[in-house]
Structures are given as C-alpha cells and as structure tokens.
C-alpha cells in the first residue's frame, strides 16, 4: 500500500472491530530459552480475519513480552496483509484496577440492611461517583461523601483499556475474509533455564555415573502448552537499555532413575542449541526439570592439592600456619572415549558417593562453565579431613639489588604432610613464584607448571607423614 494511503487508513483502523484470538486457536508453539532470562516465543494460531481493517487482540502472550520485538506474519495470505500499529495492554483486570479506572465515573453501591420488621434483610441501591482510590476509597453520594464502600460496587461495564490477561492488540489489514494462519514471534523475559548435573562416584573413586538435567523456570505470566522446547547455551550479547526483572530458580531434587535419552544438540553460530525430543508444557510460575544427558562409567581422577601463595618468597614469615587445608579435586574428560563428548552447558555439578550401607551421601559440588567437547571438567569438592599440611619458612635472606633486578630474595621452606588414611595418598603442591625464580634445592622432583608456577608431588604413606623441603631464589 502507498504510504499516503496507509496513514489515511489509520483512523479507521483505530476504531475497527476487534477480533480476539486465544490459546484455543493455537496450532503450534515453539519456545527457545537463553541462559540470561530471555526467551524467543513463536506462537502459530489460526484466526478468521475479516477483509479489510481490523484490530487483532492476540491474547495470552507473555506478561514480560518486549513489544518492540514482536513480529506478526501471515502464512496463509501474505499478499495485501500489513500491520499499521500494535499496542501491548498489560494493565490487567483486578478489583482494585477496575475501581481505579472508574475514578470520576458513576457506580452503583449495593448495601444490605435489616427489614423494619426484623426478619431478613433488603438491598438498598445508591448511585455514587468515585472520587479517589488512594489509600482507600472516597465516594460521593447525592447527599454525602463516604471514605469506604460498605457494600458491593456494581460497574456498568469493563473499561476497554483493562484486559483479563496480557494482550497484544495489532491494527492490521487483511486481504481476505477467511481463516488464516498467523505466527507471532517475540522476545520475553521471565523464562530461564540452567543445567544441573548429578554424579554418582564409584566405591573405588575411579569412575562416575553422570546425569544432566535442565531446570526450567517460568515466571513470564503466561503458560506455554505443548511447546517445542529449545535451549541455547552460550553468552549471547544483549544491548542493555533498561534493568531486567529479577527471577528466582528452584533447587533440583536429586533423583535416582534409569538413564534418560539425551537432548539433541547442534552448533548454532558460536553457541550450542539443545532440542527436547517431545513437546512439553511450561505452566505459569512453575519450575520443572527435563533430562539433558546421561553417561555411565566415566573415568575420573582424584587429586589432593595444597595451594601456596606468592608472597611467601618476598619476606621473612617463619611459621606459615599451624594447619593448612588440602583441597580435594576430581576431574574427567568430556570425550567420547570417556562415554561423554557432548558440549556441556554451564551449571552446578553435585557429586554423591554411597556409604557402607549403600546409601548415597553428598560429597561436594562445584560450578561447571560452558565446556566444549574434548575439554576437561575439573571440580573442587571440598577440603580433606584426613590429609593435613603444616608449612614453615626455615630460612630467609635478602641479597639486595643485583643488576637490572630490584631485589633478590632467597628462602627455604619445609612442608610436613600427614595422612590419617589407611592407604597412601599423593599430594600436589602448587607454588606460585613471582619474578625470575630458581629452585636451588628440593627433596622431591618438581615440574615447571607455568612461567610463574612450580608443582611438587609428594606421596604420603598410610597413617604416616612425609616432608618436602626446598630452597628458592627469587629476583624481582
């Protein structure tokens, strides 16, 4: 249509008859949810449109729809179909809202009063004007003003700007008077997902069984029945123009069940797309879990790690702690050879192990970032109870300035590791060393992990102890 004709038609469109559409007209629904409280909804409905101008009331859309992203397509008769205007009506019908809309208007107040004979009651109806609804109701009757309505209020009609449910009102032109398939797509807040993983560690701590679950939360103010569900994992950039509404997520209950089929996975741009193999319903204010993946017999490695600090090497400190914590880590490879090999969305991985009576006990959890195929998954589960460390600085001297270096320090250390377990353990000591450093002497072999890190590995016998000693010269 020529632009001049389009604008000439707008006044007629604004007063055109309204055609409603509800979920009863829905033929297909697809929901794609992103990590950051964002979802793309594609809602296909079959609606009988009159020929010419009409106002389509697309009801039961998300209450957190971003109207500027809405796009309506006509899949049946696109020729001659165009949209002139759209409005999102989110002022929903409630008793208080209805009262507020009638400020300055007349209503009928109905009261029940006892009969003069004392038997039963009769109704008295009075007309009143609503003056205000701020912190209470102010009504003006013919002979008085009252600050509360001692009865029920009858309204002549529902104002046109109040809706029973969130509605996108679209002024459009249809080229035919017939049933047409219309697809509305839009972005919305209030829908979120995250991955939750449950791992059961074997008794010998050599393998684990892994289950992945997707936790979905719907706080968008709308239901999505029998929807095709897709999830996008990755950090999608978004232009921040206004604060997003907050949302809550519920903790997933640990379940013990047979392995579920994996969600289909594919690459999408620089992200990963997961598709549920069946339709699902996302009810209003609901959190639900669907299976993401399952794997059995995944080889796992356990590590005891004592983490040092780089300030140890630039001064005299003496005793560096009566008892230092030894961290417990497990790691596994996300590879097909390890019975995995599927890109893992970020989430929380909780680890369980069965006790002597066969009861599963929680042994720790950690965050997992987006992990591609063939990458390492490493988790810190806690601090060791039976493996302890005590570190002290046995010698220190400053060698002053040397050449281009500011200062040169030389330090000697002793680390005593104790093991109360009935089997030997190997403890890794990761020592961050500043500047230009050199280990002059060491009781155990070391590897240069990075330019600023040395790693020692010390085997501690069962119910015994082992001592690491080393001397370092640092220039910086």
Secondary structure, 3 states (H helix, E strand, C coil): CCHHHHHHHHHHHHCCCEEEECHHHEEEEEEEEECCCEEEEEEEEEEEECCEEEEEEEECCCCCECHHHCEEEECCCCCCCEEEEEEEECCECCHHHHHHHCECCEEEEEEEEECCCCCCEEEEEEEEEEEECCCCCEEECCCCEECCCCCEEECCCCCCCCECCCEEEEEEEECCCEEEEEEEEEEECCEEEEEEEEEEECCCCCEEEEEEEEEEEECCCCCEEEEEEEEEECCCCCCCCCCCCCCCCCCCCCCCCCCCCCCEEEEECCEEEEECCCCEEECCCEEEEEEEEEEEEEECEEEEEEECCHHHHCCCCCECCCCECCEEEEEEECCHHHCCCCCECCEEEEEEEECCCCCEEEEEEEEECCECCCCEEEEEEEECCCEEEEEEEEEEEECCCECCECCEEEEEEEEEEEECCCCCEEEEEEEECCCEEEEEEECCCEEEEECCEEEEEEEECCCEEEEEEEEEEEEC
